[in-house]
Amino acid sequence: MFSNAALHWVLDHEQLLQRVRVALRPGGMLRFNFAGHGNCSNFNKTITAVMSIREYEPYFKGFQWPWYMPAVREYERIVSGSGLRDIRVWEENADRFFPDAEAIIRWIDQPSLVPFLERIAPCDKVEFRERFIGRMLAVTRQDDGTYLETFRRINVSARK
């Protein structure tokens, strides 16, 4: 079973790993790569700041963060209780330089900003997005005109 850059959208990895174990044939292998702790640190800090602006706060009451991005040690603990064997968990630094503002804005719009915009009333969506993008561009812009975001990946391999 293989998954690349998707499983951080699954919030309950204990259940996920149990279901994967059941689905695998004896000797079957899994190989996952997904976002880990520290992933998209600029995005996360900036969206948290914009969400806390007084006029947007009401939209985020009861909001559940859309991603599960654990630290490697936390994930080692979870996968070690899954009943799988030959487990290997490691972190990867995959920071990304976007060549220009247009490129990072495309990444922001799809899919990163979607779960947040879904909470905002139509009359406030454009302003919320513009405020966020303005702050994000300021935070991530490098001296050479590129834009940097941190990407921390967790890699997992195991067998049934």
Sequence and secondary structure as in RCSB ss.txt:
>XXXX:A:sequence
MFSNAALHWVLDHEQLLQRVRVALRPGGMLRFNFAGHGNCSNFNKTITAVMSIREYEPYFKGFQWPWYMPAVREY
ERIVSGSGLRDIRVWEENADRFFPDAEAIIRWIDQPSLVPFLERIAPCDKVEFRERFIGRMLAVTRQDDGTYLET
FRRINVSARK
>XXXX:A:secstr
 EEES GGG S HHHHHHHHHHHS TT EEEEEEE TTTTHHHHHHHHHHHTSTTTGGGGTT   S     HHHH
HHHHHTTT EEEEEEEEE  EEESSHHHHHHHIIIIITHHHHTTS HHHHHHHHHHHHHHHHHHHB TTS EEE 
 EEEEEEEE 
